[in-house]
Amino acid sequence: MEDSLQKEREIMKLCLLAGQIMLQSGAETYRVEDTMMRIASSYGIDHTHSYMTPTGIIFSLEDPQPMTRLNRITERTTHLYKIDQVNSLSRRISAGGLSIEEAYKELQDIDRAGAIYPLWLNVLMAAVASGCFLIMFRGTWADFIPAMLAGGIGYYCSVLLHRFVPVKFFAEFSGALMIGLCSIFSVKSGFGQARDIIIISSVMPLVPGLLITNAIRDLMAGHLVSGLSKGAEAFITSFAIGAGIAFMLSFQ
């Protein structure tokens, strides 16, 4: 009986860690729940229940001994590579290729892994994306470099401030402020031409596109609490971006 309870605790820890990694990395609620239930089923526990919001996971096992655990989620970001790694690990578990200890160790390695790409590369890609968005929005090539500079600087300021002040609203607000400042300065100095298109293109790397998509998908899947929570978070982020730009334009 004691061995059975110990195994149940280990399966519970494994499922919660997998769900925590996925939820923190930006996965949809239904995907997290499905992955946790499949892992538990692969180790012989079929009667499981899960409930989660963007800030917490509740997972329950019925057999052989009823057990419920809660994991608090305090940090959320976008890390699709980690989601893919957990999904791949879940498939290997379902195929019977991993013990509980081996699977838990691999999940710990995934959880400890940092960002795949260095900050300078992320900033560079944000800058390139801003320039490409400008062309897509029918801007001129004369504004390509100003849009790149504004987008890169704004993204860098957003990431940097978030490290010191872990409040997403202020990070996005400061990034938008810098984008507005750079855009206005480039136009006034004659380096840029269309201020509005430069601003719109440069804020695109800050827009919470994945969060909005996940909110809609969760609502359509019937996860109303998670969908509304993610939708509210996306709205606050969008409001912060708009407020930062509006604040800077108010000095014109």
NULUM-96798 format. One record per residue: residue number from 1; residue in three letters; chain; x, y, z of N, C-alpha, C in turn. Coordinates in steps of 0.05 Angstrom, whole numbers, plus 5000, padded with zeros to 4 digits. Each point is the difference from the previous one (the first is absolute). Layout:
BEGIN
n;res;chain;n.px;n.py;n.pz;ca.px;ca.py;ca.pz;c.px;c.py;c.pz
NUM;ala;A;X;Y;Z;X;Y;Z;X;Y;Z $
...
This chain:
BEGIN
n;res;chain;n.px;n.py;n.pz;ca.px;ca.py;ca.pz;c.px;c.py;c.pz
1;met;A;5017;4976;5000;4983;5024;5000;5017;5025;5000 $
2;glu;A;5022;4999;5016;5018;5023;5002;5014;5005;4973 $
3;asp;A;5008;4978;4987;5012;5003;4973;4981;5012;4980 $
4;ser;A;4975;4992;5002;4980;5011;4981;4996;5030;5005 $
5;leu;A;4999;5008;5025;4997;5029;5007;5024;5016;4991 $
6;gln;A;5024;4989;5003;5024;5013;4991;5000;5004;4970 $
7;lys;A;4992;4980;4986;4999;5002;4970;4979;5021;4992 $
8;glu;A;4978;5001;5015;4979;5019;4993;5011;5029;5005 $
9;arg;A;5015;5004;5021;5011;5026;5006;5020;5008;4977 $
10;glu;A;5016;4981;4992;5019;5006;4978;4986;5007;4974 $
11;ile;A;4979;4985;4994;4985;5007;4976;4987;5027;5002 $
12;met;A;4990;5007;5024;4988;5026;5004;5021;5022;4996 $
13;lys;A;5024;4997;5011;5021;5019;4996;5007;5003;4971 $
14;leu;A;5002;4978;4986;5007;5000;4972;4979;5015;4984 $
15;cys;A;4975;4994;5004;4978;5014;4985;4999;5030;5006 $
16;leu;A;5004;5007;5025;4998;5028;5007;5024;5016;4988 $
17;leu;A;5024;4988;5000;5023;5013;4989;4996;5004;4970 $
18;ala;A;4990;4980;4986;4995;5002;4971;4979;5022;4995 $
19;gly;A;4979;5001;5016;4979;5021;4996;5011;5027;5006 $
20;gln;A;5016;5002;5021;5012;5026;5008;5018;5012;4978 $
21;ile;A;5017;4983;4989;5018;5009;4978;4984;5010;4976 $
22;met;A;4979;4984;4992;4985;5008;4977;4984;5025;5005 $
23;leu;A;4988;5003;5024;4983;5023;5005;5018;5025;5002 $
24;gln;A;5023;4998;5012;5019;5023;5002;5011;5008;4973 $
25;ser;A;5000;4981;4981;5012;5005;4974;4979;5010;4980 $
26;gly;A;4975;5002;5007;4980;5012;4982;4982;4980;4987 $
27;ala;A;4998;4975;5010;4983;4980;4987;4971;5005;5006 $
28;glu;A;4982;4990;4983;4972;5002;5004;4991;4982;5023 $
29;thr;A;4979;5007;5014;4991;4986;5023;4992;4971;4994 $
30;tyr;A;4986;4996;4978;4991;4973;4993;5024;4982;4993 $
31;arg;A;5021;5011;4988;5023;4985;4993;5015;4991;5026 $
32;val;A;5002;5018;5020;5013;4993;5025;4984;4978;5014 $
33;glu;A;4974;5002;5002;4984;4980;5013;5002;4973;4986 $
34;asp;A;4999;5000;4974;5002;4975;4985;5027;4987;5004 $
35;thr;A;5022;5015;5000;5026;4989;5004;5003;4987;5028 $
36;met;A;4990;5014;5020;5002;4989;5028;4984;4974;5002 $
37;met;A;4976;5000;4989;4983;4976;5002;5012;4976;4984 $
38;arg;A;5013;5006;4977;5012;4979;4985;5025;4988;5014 $
39;ile;A;5015;5017;5013;5023;4990;5015;4991;4982;5023 $
40;ala;A;4980;5009;5015;4990;4984;5022;4989;4973;4990 $
41;ser;A;4985;5001;4978;4989;4976;4988;5022;4980;4991 $
42;ser;A;5022;5011;4990;5022;4983;4991;5012;4984;5023 $
43;tyr;A;4998;5011;5024;5011;4985;5023;4979;4986;5016 $
44;gly;A;4977;4996;4988;4979;4983;5012;4979;5013;5016 $
45;ile;A;4999;5027;5000;4980;5015;5015;4981;5013;4980 $
46;asp;A;4976;4989;4998;4981;5010;4979;4981;5020;5011 $
47;his;A;4994;4999;5025;4979;5018;5012;5014;5025;5011 $
48;thr;A;5003;5020;4984;5013;5025;5009;4982;5024;4993 $
49;his;A;5004;5021;5015;4985;5025;4995;5019;5023;5002 $
50;ser;A;4997;5020;4983;5017;5023;5000;4984;5025;4996 $
51;tyr;A;5008;5021;5013;4988;5027;4997;5022;5020;5002 $
52;met;A;5000;5019;4981;5022;5019;5001;4991;5027;4990 $
53;thr;A;5014;5020;5010;4997;5028;4991;5028;5009;4993 $
54;pro;A;5004;5023;4988;5027;5010;4994;5018;5003;5025 $
55;thr;A;4988;4999;5024;5016;5004;5024;5002;4975;5018 $
56;gly;A;4988;4978;4992;5001;4977;5017;4990;4974;4987 $
57;ile;A;5010;4977;5010;4992;4974;4990;4990;4983;5023 $
58;ile;A;4976;4989;4998;4990;4981;5019;4998;4973;4986 $
59;phe;A;5013;4980;5011;5000;4973;4987;4993;4979;5021 $
60;ser;A;4983;4982;4993;4990;4980;5019;5001;4972;4988 $
61;leu;A;5009;4981;5016;5000;4971;4993;4980;4986;5018 $
62;glu;A;4985;4981;4989;4980;4986;5016;5010;4973;5010 $
63;asp;A;5015;4985;4984;5009;4973;5007;5031;5000;5002 $
64;pro;A;5011;4983;5018;4986;4983;5019;4992;5015;5026 $
65;gln;A;5011;5024;5003;4994;5016;5023;4993;5029;4991 $
66;pro;A;4977;5011;5007;4994;5027;4991;5021;5020;5009 $
67;met;A;5009;5017;4981;5021;5019;5006;4997;5025;4982 $
68;thr;A;5003;5023;5012;4996;5025;4985;5023;5019;5007 $
69;arg;A;5011;5013;4980;5022;5019;5004;4995;5025;4984 $
70;leu;A;5011;5022;5011;4998;5026;4987;5028;5011;4994 $
71;asn;A;5004;5010;4976;5025;5013;4993;4994;5029;4992 $
72;arg;A;5014;5019;5013;4996;5028;4994;5018;5009;4977 $
73;ile;A;4989;5014;4981;5015;5010;4977;5003;5030;5003 $
74;thr;A;5025;5008;5003;5006;5029;5005;5012;5014;4976 $
75;glu;A;5011;4985;4982;5014;5012;4977;4990;4987;4974 $
76;arg;A;4994;5017;4981;4991;4990;4974;5014;5014;4977 $
77;thr;A;5008;4985;4980;5014;5011;4978;4993;4984;4975 $
78;thr;A;5013;5006;4978;4996;4985;4975;5025;4984;4994 $
79;his;A;4998;4974;5001;5023;4983;4996;4990;4974;4986 $
80;leu;A;4995;5003;4974;4988;4978;4985;5018;4975;4998 $
81;tyr;A;5026;5004;5002;5019;4977;4999;4996;4982;5024 $
82;lys;A;4995;5012;5024;4996;4983;5023;4974;4985;4998 $
83;ile;A;4979;5013;4989;4975;4986;4996;5004;4976;4981 $
84;asp;A;5015;5004;4979;5005;4978;4981;5016;4977;5014 $
85;gln;A;5019;5008;5017;5016;4979;5014;4982;4984;5019 $
86;val;A;4983;5013;5015;4982;4985;5018;4981;4982;4984 $
87;asn;A;4990;5010;4977;4982;4984;4983;5015;4975;4990 $
88;ser;A;5025;5004;4992;5016;4977;4990;5005;4980;5022 $
89;leu;A;5006;5010;5024;5004;4983;5023;4975;4984;5007 $
90;ser;A;4977;5014;4998;4974;4987;5006;4995;4976;4980 $
91;arg;A;5007;5004;4975;4997;4979;4980;5018;4976;5006 $
92;arg;A;5024;5006;5009;5019;4978;5007;4990;4985;5025 $
93;ile;A;4988;5015;5019;4989;4987;5023;4976;4982;4992 $
94;ser;A;4983;5010;4982;4977;4984;4991;5009;4975;4985 $
95;ala;A;5023;5002;4987;5010;4977;4986;5014;4980;5018 $
96;gly;A;5002;5006;5026;5012;4982;5019;5030;5000;5001 $
97;gly;A;5012;5022;4991;5029;4999;4998;5015;5013;5023 $
98;leu;A;4985;5010;5020;5013;5014;5023;4988;4991;5026 $
99;ser;A;5018;4998;5020;4990;4995;5027;4992;5027;5013 $
100;ile;A;4987;4999;5023;4992;5025;5013;5024;5017;5007 $
101;glu;A;5021;4987;5011;5024;5015;5008;5014;5013;4976 $
102;glu;A;5002;4985;4978;5013;5011;4976;4984;5023;4989 $
103;ala;A;4973;4997;4999;4983;5022;4989;5002;5025;5018 $
104;tyr;A;5001;4996;5026;5001;5023;5018;5027;5015;4997 $
105;lys;A;5021;4984;4997;5026;5013;4997;5001;5016;4974 $
106;glu;A;4989;4990;4978;5000;5014;4975;4983;5026;5002 $
107;leu;A;4977;4998;5015;4984;5024;5004;5015;5021;5016 $
108;gln;A;5015;4992;5020;5015;5019;5015;5021;5014;4983 $
109;asp;A;5012;4984;4981;5020;5012;4982;4986;5021;4981 $
110;ile;A;4976;4993;4991;4985;5019;4983;4993;5025;5016 $
111;asp;A;4992;4996;5025;4992;5023;5016;5023;5019;5006 $
112;arg;A;5024;4988;5005;5023;5016;5006;5012;5014;4976 $
113;ala;A;4994;4991;4976;5011;5011;4976;4991;5029;4997 $
114;gly;A;5019;5017;4993;4994;5029;4996;4990;5005;4972 $
115;ala;A;5002;5025;4992;4992;5008;4973;5017;4986;4979 $
116;ile;A;4988;4993;4978;5015;4986;4979;5019;5020;4986 $
117;tyr;A;4990;5024;4996;5015;5020;4986;5009;5023;5019 $
118;pro;A;5024;5011;4996;5009;5022;5017;4983;5025;4996 $
119;leu;A;5002;5018;5019;4983;5025;4999;5007;5016;4975 $
120;trp;A;5025;5002;4992;5007;5017;4977;4987;4990;4975 $
121;leu;A;4997;4973;4997;4988;4989;4977;4969;5005;5000 $
122;asn;A;4988;4999;5023;4972;5006;5002;4994;5030;4993 $
123;val;A;5018;5017;5010;4997;5029;4993;5004;5004;4970 $
124;leu;A;5019;4987;4989;5005;5003;4971;4976;4990;4984 $
125;met;A;4989;4977;5008;4977;4990;4985;4975;5018;5004 $
126;ala;A;4997;5012;5024;4978;5019;5004;5004;5024;4981 $
127;ala;A;5024;5009;4997;5006;5023;4983;4994;4993;4971 $
128;val;A;5009;4976;4991;4995;4992;4972;4970;4996;4995 $
129;ala;A;4986;4989;5020;4971;4996;4997;4986;5027;4998 $
130;ser;A;5009;5020;5015;4988;5026;4999;5003;5012;4972 $
131;gly;A;5024;4998;4988;5004;5009;4973;4983;4986;4980 $
132;cys;A;4997;4974;5003;4983;4985;4981;4971;5007;5003 $
133;phe;A;4991;5005;5025;4972;5008;5004;4995;5027;4986 $
134;leu;A;5020;5017;5001;4997;5027;4987;4995;4996;4970 $
135;ile;A;5015;4983;4987;4996;4995;4971;4972;4987;4996 $
136;met;A;4992;4982;5018;4974;4987;4997;4977;5021;5003 $
137;phe;A;5004;5020;5017;4980;5021;5004;5003;5022;4978 $
138;arg;A;5014;4994;4979;5003;5018;4977;5016;5025;5007 $
139;gly;A;5019;4998;5018;5018;5022;5004;5022;5001;4979 $
140;thr;A;5016;5020;5001;5021;5003;4980;5026;4989;5011 $
141;trp;A;5018;4993;4981;5026;4990;5009;5017;5021;5015 $
142;ala;A;4993;5025;4996;5014;5021;5015;4995;4998;5030 $
143;asp;A;4978;4988;5008;4993;4997;5029;5008;4972;5011 $
144;phe;A;5012;4983;4983;5007;4973;5009;5020;5001;5023 $
145;ile;A;5021;5015;4998;5020;5001;5021;4989;5013;5025 $
146;pro;A;4986;5023;4998;4988;5011;5025;4981;4981;5014 $
147;ala;A;4984;4985;4985;4982;4980;5012;5016;4978;5014 $
148;met;A;5022;4991;4988;5017;4980;5012;5012;5010;5026 $
149;leu;A;5010;5025;5000;5012;5011;5024;4980;5003;5022 $
150;ala;A;4977;5011;4993;4979;5004;5021;4990;4974;5011 $
151;gly;A;4995;4980;4983;4991;4974;5009;5020;4986;5017 $
152;gly;A;5026;5001;4992;5021;4986;5016;5004;5013;5027 $
153;ile;A;5001;5027;5000;5005;5014;5026;4976;4997;5018 $
154;gly;A;4976;5001;4989;4976;4997;5017;4999;4972;5012 $
155;tyr;A;5006;4979;4984;4999;4973;5010;5022;4996;5022 $
156;tyr;A;5023;5010;4995;5022;4998;5020;4993;5013;5026 $
157;cys;A;4989;5024;4999;4992;5014;5024;4978;4985;5016 $
158;ser;A;4982;4988;4985;4978;4984;5012;5012;4976;5015 $
159;val;A;5018;4985;4987;5012;4977;5013;5017;5008;5024 $
160;leu;A;5015;5021;4996;5019;5009;5022;4985;5009;5024 $
161;leu;A;4979;5016;4997;4984;5009;5023;4986;4977;5014 $
162;his;A;4991;4981;4984;4986;4977;5012;5018;4984;5019 $
163;arg;A;5026;5000;4995;5019;4986;5017;5003;5014;5027 $
164;phe;A;4997;5026;5000;5004;5015;5025;4973;5004;5015 $
165;val;A;4979;5005;4984;4973;5004;5011;4982;4979;4987 $
166;pro;A;4995;4978;5014;4984;4978;4987;4971;5006;4999 $
167;val;A;4993;5022;4989;4972;5008;4995;4997;5004;4970 $
168;lys;A;4984;4983;4988;4999;5001;4970;4989;5026;4990 $
169;phe;A;4981;5013;5013;4989;5025;4991;5021;5021;4997 $
170;phe;A;5018;5003;5020;5020;5021;4998;5021;4994;4979 $
171;ala;A;5006;4974;4996;5019;4992;4979;4990;5007;4973 $
172;glu;A;4975;4993;4994;4988;5007;4974;4997;5030;4997 $
173;phe;A;4992;5013;5021;4997;5029;4999;5026;5014;4993 $
174;ser;A;5022;4992;5014;5026;5012;4994;5009;4994;4972 $
175;gly;A;4996;4976;4991;5007;4993;4972;4986;5017;4980 $
176;ala;A;4974;5005;5004;4984;5016;4982;5009;5030;5002 $
177;leu;A;5008;5009;5024;5010;5027;5003;5025;5004;4983 $
178;met;A;5018;4981;5001;5025;5002;4984;4994;4999;4970 $
179;ile;A;4981;4984;4992;4993;4998;4972;4989;5027;4991 $
180;gly;A;4982;5012;5016;4989;5026;4993;5021;5021;4998 $
181;leu;A;5019;5000;5020;5021;5019;5000;5019;4998;4976 $
182;cys;A;5007;4975;4994;5018;4995;4977;4986;5008;4973 $
183;ser;A;4975;4994;4998;4985;5006;4975;4998;5030;4996 $
184;ile;A;4993;5014;5022;4997;5029;4998;5027;5013;4994 $
185;phe;A;5020;4991;5013;5027;5011;4996;5010;4996;4971 $
186;ser;A;4995;4976;4989;5009;4994;4973;4986;5017;4980 $
187;val;A;4974;5006;5004;4985;5017;4981;5009;5029;5002 $
188;lys;A;5003;5009;5025;5008;5028;5004;5028;5006;4989 $
189;ser;A;5017;4980;5002;5028;5003;4990;5003;4996;4970 $
190;gly;A;4978;4992;4987;5000;4995;4972;5010;4973;4992 $
191;phe;A;5006;4983;5019;5009;4973;4995;4977;4982;4991 $
192;gly;A;4975;5005;5010;4977;4986;4993;4979;5018;4988 $
193;gln;A;4978;4988;4988;4980;5017;4987;4972;4995;5012 $
194;ala;A;4990;4976;5000;4973;4994;5009;5000;4991;5029 $
195;arg;A;4995;5018;5018;5002;4994;5029;4981;4979;5008 $
196;asp;A;4975;5002;4991;4979;4981;5009;5007;4971;4991 $
197;ile;A;5009;4997;4976;5006;4973;4990;5024;4988;5015 $
198;ile;A;5019;5017;5006;5024;4991;5015;4991;4990;5027 $
199;ile;A;4983;5015;5013;4990;4993;5027;4985;4973;4999 $
200;ile;A;4981;4998;4981;4984;4976;4998;5017;4976;4995 $
201;ser;A;5020;5002;4983;5017;4978;4993;5018;4992;5024 $
202;ser;A;5009;5020;5014;5019;4995;5022;4988;4987;5024 $
203;val;A;4974;5004;5005;4987;4988;5023;4992;4971;4995 $
204;met;A;5001;4991;4976;4990;4973;4994;5015;4978;5016 $
205;pro;A;5027;5002;5004;5013;4979;5017;4990;5000;5029 $
206;leu;A;4987;5021;5009;4990;5001;5028;4971;4990;5002 $
207;val;A;4986;4999;4977;4972;4992;5001;4997;4971;5009 $
208;pro;A;4982;4995;5019;4996;4973;5011;4984;4982;4982 $
209;gly;A;5011;4994;4977;4985;4984;4980;4994;4972;5010 $
210;leu;A;5020;4986;5012;4995;4973;5009;4980;4999;5023 $
211;leu;A;5001;5020;5018;4982;5001;5022;4971;5004;4990 $
212;ile;A;4996;5017;4980;4973;5004;4989;4990;4974;4987 $
213;thr;A;5018;4987;4985;4992;4975;4987;4992;4978;5020 $
214;asn;A;5016;4997;5021;4995;4980;5021;4974;5007;5015 $
215;ala;A;4995;5025;5004;4975;5008;5014;4976;4992;4983 $
216;ile;A;5001;5005;4974;4977;4992;4983;4997;4970;4999 $
217;arg;A;5023;4985;4997;4998;4971;4999;4990;4988;5026 $
218;asp;A;5008;5012;5022;4990;4989;5026;4970;5006;5003 $
219;leu;A;4991;5023;4991;4971;5006;5001;4984;4981;4982 $
220;met;A;5011;4995;4977;4986;4982;4981;5000;4971;5011 $
221;ala;A;5020;4993;5015;5002;4972;5012;4984;4998;5025 $
222;gly;A;4988;5022;5010;4983;4999;5024;5015;5006;5026 $
223;his;A;5025;5009;4998;5015;5007;5024;4995;5030;5005 $
224;leu;A;4978;5007;5011;4991;5028;5002;5018;5016;5019 $
225;val;A;5007;4989;5023;5016;5015;5019;5028;5007;4988 $
226;ser;A;5013;4979;4988;5026;5004;4988;4998;5019;4976 $
227;gly;A;4980;4996;4984;4997;5017;4976;4996;5030;5007 $
228;leu;A;4983;5005;5020;4995;5027;5008;5024;5012;5014 $
229;ser;A;5015;4984;5016;5024;5010;5013;5021;5008;4980 $
230;lys;A;5005;4982;4980;5020;5006;4980;4991;5024;4983 $
231;gly;A;4974;5002;4995;4990;5023;4985;5004;5026;5015 $
232;ala;A;4995;4999;5026;5005;5024;5016;5029;5008;5001 $
233;glu;A;5018;4979;5002;5029;5006;4999;5008;5012;4974 $
234;ala;A;4989;4990;4978;5006;5011;4973;4990;5028;4998 $
235;phe;A;4977;5006;5011;4989;5027;4999;5017;5019;5015 $
236;ile;A;5009;4992;5024;5017;5018;5016;5027;5006;4986 $
237;thr;A;5011;4979;4988;5025;5004;4985;4996;5019;4976 $
238;ser;A;4978;4996;4986;4994;5018;4977;4995;5028;5010 $
239;phe;A;4986;5003;5023;4995;5026;5011;5026;5014;5008 $
240;ala;A;5019;4984;5011;5026;5012;5008;5015;5010;4975 $
241;ile;A;4999;4985;4978;5014;5008;4976;4987;5026;4989 $
242;gly;A;4973;5000;4999;4987;5024;4990;5004;5024;5018 $
243;ala;A;5000;4995;5026;5004;5023;5019;5028;5011;4997 $
244;gly;A;5020;4983;4996;5028;5010;4996;5002;5017;4976 $
245;ile;A;4988;4991;4977;5001;5016;4976;4985;5026;5003 $
246;ala;A;4976;4998;5012;4983;5024;5003;5014;5021;5018 $
247;phe;A;5013;4990;5021;5014;5019;5018;5022;5015;4986 $
248;met;A;5014;4986;4982;5022;5013;4986;4989;5019;4979 $
249;leu;A;4979;4992;4987;4988;5018;4979;4987;5024;5012 $
250;ser;A;4992;4999;5026;4987;5023;5012;5018;5024;5003 $
251;phe;A;5027;4995;4998;5019;5023;5002;5004;5013;4972 $
252;gln;A;4987;4990;4980;5004;5011;4973;4985;5027;4998 $
